[in-house]
């Protein structure tokens, strides 16, 4: 709650350790899922540039599950924002529970 702007009455649904997949490799962190937003926090910085240099906030529109065809036990969650940014998360301790809460959050938007 200290790191992200939280609306009055906003309720945390789930927090889970996972990895954000990036072109330079996975980044370990925590994903926070509320009825209002999804937020990712890591010790490593993640830079996403905007044209005016301001902090970007991305509104999500869909959540998809996927798995590695060569290693079916490796499962991924893909979050697509309304402006078509793709974020891939993996390495969840409880994949099914995290997926369920993400879908719940998206259905409430």
Order of alpha helices (4+ residues) and beta strands (2+ residues): beta-beta-beta-beta-beta-beta-alpha
